[in-house]
């Protein structure tokens, strides 16, 4: 396989994989392209390489910046905007986890907190069953939230060292 085929295959499969992280395929393909790019790329470069529109490119670049997965890069003597991806895969994973926590887990914990305060006679079996279930899910979600918060703040070496201790 030559380098062009390898890059295309990486971009294609990164797009498929990233949909599992809650990122749309085109956004992931833009990220993949920037991740393997030797130097920062302009909007025009991204459009040409992925055969996507300017609007689609701009929308996905903005969202990747919001996710903290890419940044604007300055190219001396050129007025175009260029973009570069975070190359440290640990940081990429932590940024994705942080965004998923903020967008999915935090609102769920807030909702479960509201639902656990359902009104009515707590001796009513339907209400008791509902609040017990909600409180169990809430308890699990709060623990998951704490674990994710620790991981997001953790250094890679600390995390790997702690993780390996579990298997000793």
N, C-alpha and C positions, 0 to 999 in steps of 0.2 A: 504494500500500500504506500503510495507517495504522500507527501506532506499535505497537499491540497485535499486529497481524499480523507486523510486522517483528521484534518481540521473540520471538514464538512461533517464527518461522522460524529466528532465530538460535539459540535454545535447542535446537531440534530438530537443526539441522545441527552445532552444537558437540558434541552428544551423539554424532552419527555420526562426526565427525572425531576426537574424543577416543578412540574405541575403537581407533583406529590407534596411539595413544600408550600403550595398555595400561591405559586407565581404562574402567570399565564405563559404559554409556550413562546410567544414572540418576545416577551420581556426576557425570558430565560435565554433565548437564542442571542439577543443583543448582549446579555451579560456574558454568555459563553464566548462570543466573538471578542469582546473586550478583555476577557480573562486570558485568552491565548494570544492576543495581539502583542506583537513585539514592542510597539510604541502606541501612544494614544491615537485614537481615531476620531475623525470629524463625523458630523451627521451625514454628510455626503458619502463618506467611506462606508458607514454602517448601512446606509440605504442601498448602495451598490452591491455590497457583499451579501446582504440578506434578501435583496430584491423586495424591499418593503417601502411604503410611502414615507414622505417627510413627516406627515402628521403622526403616523404610527411610530416612527423612529423617535420623534420628539416626546410623544406621550410616554413611551417606554423608558427613554433615557431619564425623564423627570422622575418617574416612579422608582427607577433604580437608584437615583440620587437620594430620594426620600427613604429608601430602604438602607441607605448608607453602604451600598454595594459597589457603586462607582463614584467618581468625583470628576469635576472639571479639571482639565490640565491645560497649562499655558504652553503654547509653542511660540518661541521667540520669533518676531517678525511676521507673524500670521494673525489676521484678525478673526479667523474662524474659531469657533469653540471646539475643543477636543475633549475626549473623555477617556478615562483610564479606569480599569477595574482594580479592586483590592485583590492582590495576588495570594495573600496568606489565607489558605483555605479554612484554617481554624477561625480566623476573624470573619470570614464569609459565613460560616455556619453559625457563629454567635450572633451576627447581625440578623440573619434569617430567623433564628430562634427568638431574638428580642422582638422583632416585628410581629411574629406569629403570636407571641405571648401578649403583646400590646393589643393586637387586633382581634384575637380570638379568646384567649384564656381570661384576660382581665374583664371583658364584658360578661363572660359566662359566670365568673365568680360574683360579680355585681348582681346579675340576674338571680342567681341561686340564693343570694342573701335576701333579696326582695321576696322570692317565692317561699323562703323558709318562715316568713312572717304572715302566712295566710291566715285570714280571720276565720273564726268559728270555734266551736266547742272542740277542744283537743281530745276529748273522749270519743268523738265521732270517729268510727273506724276508717272511713274514707279520708278524712282530714289527717288522722294520725299516720296512715299508710303513706299518704302523699308527702307529708312533712318529714317522715323518717327517710324516705327515698331521696328527697331533695337534700336533706342534711348529710346523708352519706355521700352523695355526689359532691356536695359543697366541701366536705372534709377532704375528699380525694383531690379535688381541684385546688384547694388551698395548699396541700402538700406538694402537688405538681408545680404550683406557682413558686413555692419556696425553692424547690430543686432547680427549676429553670432560672430563677434569679441568681442562685449561687453559681450555676454553670456560666451564665452570661458574664458575671463579674470575675470568674476564675481565670487564672492564667493557664495556658495550655499545659505547661510542665506540671503544675500543681494538680490539674485535673487528671492527666494521664498517670501520674504517680499514685494518686488516690484510687483511681480506677484499677490499676494493676494490683494494689494491695488487697482488693476484694478477692482476687483470684489466687492469692498465695496461701 
